[in-house]
Amino acid sequence: MMSSIQPVWDYAKEMYGSTCNACHAAPNPAHFTANGWISGLKAMSAYYRLNKNEERTLLKYLQNHAKDTGGQGQH
């Protein structure tokens, strides 16, 4: 167990930047809603190479930092 989720969010933020910025400017995670990130990530899945665990972590990061969840990753 971890006392803080922050190390996971830090890892996911770095993964998001390196993965998405490779092809285009990655939007701020708070740009889309939590549900919007599901379809957005699925649409981009042909362009990145993440394993299932990495993809799930990235999606949770984006959803927890989305505009309709407060954009702060506190969930």
C-alpha positions in Angstrom: 0.0 0.0 0.0 1.1 3.5 -0.7 0.5 6.5 1.6 0.0 8.8 -1.4 -1.1 8.4 -5.0 1.2 11.2 -6.1 4.1 9.0 -7.3 1.6 7.2 -9.6 0.3 10.5 -11.0 3.9 11.7 -11.5 4.7 8.5 -13.5 1.5 8.8 -15.5 2.1 12.5 -16.2 5.6 11.7 -17.5 4.2 8.9 -19.6 1.4 11.1 -21.0 3.9 13.8 -22.0 6.4 11.5 -23.6 3.8 9.4 -25.4 1.4 12.1 -26.6 3.8 14.9 -27.3 5.7 12.6 -29.6 3.1 13.3 -32.4 1.3 16.5 -31.2 0.9 18.9 -28.4 -0.8 16.9 -25.7 -3.9 18.8 -24.3 -4.1 19.7 -20.7 -5.7 16.7 -18.9 -8.5 19.0 -17.6 -9.4 19.9 -21.2 -11.7 16.8 -21.6 -14.2 15.1 -19.3 -13.5 11.8 -17.7 -15.7 10.0 -20.2 -14.2 12.0 -23.0 -10.8 10.6 -22.2 -12.0 7.0 -22.8 -12.8 7.7 -26.5 -9.9 10.0 -26.9 -7.4 7.5 -25.7 -9.0 4.7 -27.7 -8.8 6.8 -30.9 -5.1 7.4 -30.3 -4.3 3.8 -29.4 -3.1 3.0 -32.9 -0.3 5.6 -32.5 1.3 4.7 -29.2 2.8 1.5 -27.8 1.7 1.1 -24.2 1.0 -2.2 -22.5 -2.4 -2.7 -20.9 -1.2 -1.7 -17.4 0.4 1.4 -18.7 -2.7 2.3 -20.7 -5.0 1.7 -17.7 -2.7 3.9 -15.5 -2.7 6.7 -18.2 -6.5 6.5 -18.5 -7.0 6.7 -14.7 -4.6 9.7 -14.6 -6.4 11.5 -17.3 -9.9 10.7 -15.9 -8.8 11.8 -12.4 -7.4 15.1 -13.8 -10.3 15.7 -16.2 -12.4 18.9 -16.1 -15.4 17.2 -14.6 -13.5 15.6 -11.7 -11.9 18.8 -10.6 -8.7 18.5 -12.6 -6.6 17.9 -9.6 -6.3 14.1 -9.4 -7.5 14.0 -5.8 -9.8 11.0 -6.4 
